[in-house]
C-alpha cells in the first residue's frame, strides 16, 4: 500500500526502470546461461541495446537469487542517453556475489579460462570497460566511475632491449572492498588496492598499493599516495544506495 508521496515516487521510479529493460535480451541471456531453476527468476537484467559477441563461458551467482540483481546498462547515473554500443564477451567465468550494476555502453570481455569476480554492490560506470584475460576481482562496494577501464593485460609482448627479457603480458587485478574510484581511471595488471581506498579521477594504477593501508587516497599517472585517513561516507550513504540501486 502506498503511504506517502515518497512511496509514490519509489513506485514510479521502479516502473520507469522496468520500462527500460530489454526483455528479449534478458530472457535469452538468462535461459542460455543458467539452469531453468535459476533462469526463470531472471537474475540478470539487460537495459537498452546490447550485442552478445560470445556467451560460450559461464555465469555463477553466490547468494540468494533475486530478479534483476545484476543489471547491465542499468540507469543509475546522471547520464540518461545511451549510444547503444554495449558489448559483452563471456568466454571464461563471471562470478557475482550479490547485487551488481553496470552503467550504459559498457564493454565486458572475459577471455577463455579467465575469471572475473564482482562483489556485492560493486559497479562499473557509463562507458566503462573490463578486459579480463587472467583474473580480475572487484570487492564488496568497489564502485568505479564513468569511462573507467580495468585491463589485466597490455595485449602485446614487451621486451628489455638490453637483456632480451620478455615482460609478462597479463597479471591479476584485485580491487579492495569499499573502493571509491573516480571517473576515467585506468586500472592495469598487477594492481592491488586496500579496502577503503579512494582513487582520484584520471588516475593510472599499475602496482600493489596494499601497503598504504585502509582509508587512503591515491592519484596521478602513475598513482601515488596523496592522503591518509580519508574515505567515502559509506555508512551515511548505504541506505540511499540500497534504495536507488537495488531493483
ChimeraX attribute file (.defattr): number of C-alpha atoms within 10 A of each C-alpha:
attribute: neighborCount
match mode: 1-to-1
recipient: residues
	/A:1	5
	/A:2	10
	/A:3	7
	/A:4	9
	/A:5	9
	/A:6	10
	/A:7	12
	/A:8	13
	/A:9	12
	/A:10	15
	/A:11	13
	/A:12	12
	/A:13	14
	/A:14	14
	/A:15	11
	/A:16	12
	/A:17	15
	/A:18	15
	/A:19	12
	/A:20	16
	/A:21	21
	/A:22	16
	/A:23	16
	/A:24	9
	/A:25	18
	/A:26	21
	/A:27	18
	/A:28	12
	/A:29	18
	/A:30	20
	/A:31	16
	/A:32	14
	/A:33	16
	/A:34	17
	/A:35	10
	/A:36	12
	/A:37	9
	/A:38	16
	/A:39	20
	/A:40	13
	/A:41	15
	/A:42	23
	/A:43	21
	/A:44	22
	/A:45	26
	/A:46	23
	/A:47	25
	/A:48	23
	/A:49	20
	/A:50	20
	/A:51	13
	/A:52	13
	/A:53	13
	/A:54	15
	/A:55	16
	/A:56	13
	/A:57	17
	/A:58	15
	/A:59	16
	/A:60	12
	/A:61	19
	/A:62	11
	/A:63	10
	/A:64	10
	/A:65	17
	/A:66	15
	/A:67	15
	/A:68	22
	/A:69	24
	/A:70	27
	/A:71	26
	/A:72	28
	/A:73	28
	/A:74	25
	/A:75	25
	/A:76	19
	/A:77	13
	/A:78	7
	/A:79	11
	/A:80	8
	/A:81	10
	/A:82	17
	/A:83	10
	/A:84	14
	/A:85	14
	/A:86	24
	/A:87	17
	/A:88	19
	/A:89	19
	/A:90	23
	/A:91	21
	/A:92	22
	/A:93	21
	/A:94	20
	/A:95	16
	/A:96	22
	/A:97	20
	/A:98	19
	/A:99	28
	/A:100	26
	/A:101	25
	/A:102	28
	/A:103	27
	/A:104	32
	/A:105	25
	/A:106	26
	/A:107	22
	/A:108	22
	/A:109	22
	/A:110	25
	/A:111	20
	/A:112	16
	/A:113	13
	/A:114	20
	/A:115	22
	/A:116	26
	/A:117	20
	/A:118	25
	/A:119	23
	/A:120	22
	/A:121	25
	/A:122	25
	/A:123	25
	/A:124	28
	/A:125	28
	/A:126	27
	/A:127	22
	/A:128	26
	/A:129	24
	/A:130	20
	/A:131	21
	/A:132	31
	/A:133	24
	/A:134	22
	/A:135	23
	/A:136	27
	/A:137	20
	/A:138	25
	/A:139	24
	/A:140	22
	/A:141	24
	/A:142	26
	/A:143	25
	/A:144	26
	/A:145	22
	/A:146	24
	/A:147	20
	/A:148	25
	/A:149	25
	/A:150	23
	/A:151	25
	/A:152	25
	/A:153	21
	/A:154	13
	/A:155	11
	/A:156	10
	/A:157	11
	/A:158	13
	/A:159	12
	/A:160	9
	/A:161	8
	/A:162	6
	/A:163	7
	/A:164	9
	/A:165	10
	/A:166	11
	/A:167	11
	/A:168	14
	/A:169	15
	/A:170	20
	/A:171	18
	/A:172	21
	/A:173	27
	/A:174	21
	/A:175	27
	/A:176	22
	/A:177	22
	/A:178	25
	/A:179	29
	/A:180	24
	/A:181	27
	/A:182	21
	/A:183	20
	/A:184	20
	/A:185	25
	/A:186	23
	/A:187	24
	/A:188	22
	/A:189	25
	/A:190	20
	/A:191	22
	/A:192	21
	/A:193	27
	/A:194	22
	/A:195	22
	/A:196	23
	/A:197	29
	/A:198	27
	/A:199	27
	/A:200	19
	/A:201	18
	/A:202	19
	/A:203	22
	/A:204	23
	/A:205	25
	/A:206	18
	/A:207	17
	/A:208	15
	/A:209	19
	/A:210	16
	/A:211	9
	/A:212	17
	/A:213	14
	/A:214	21
	/A:215	18
	/A:216	22
	/A:217	23
	/A:218	23
	/A:219	20
	/A:220	16
	/A:221	12
	/A:222	13
	/A:223	20
	/A:224	17
	/A:225	13
	/A:226	13
	/A:227	13
	/A:228	15
	/A:229	11
	/A:230	13
	/A:231	17
	/A:232	14
	/A:233	9
	/A:234	14
	/A:235	8
	/A:236	9
	/A:237	10
	/A:238	11
	/A:239	10
	/A:240	11
	/A:241	13
	/A:242	12
	/A:243	10
	/A:244	13
	/A:245	17
	/A:246	17
	/A:247	18
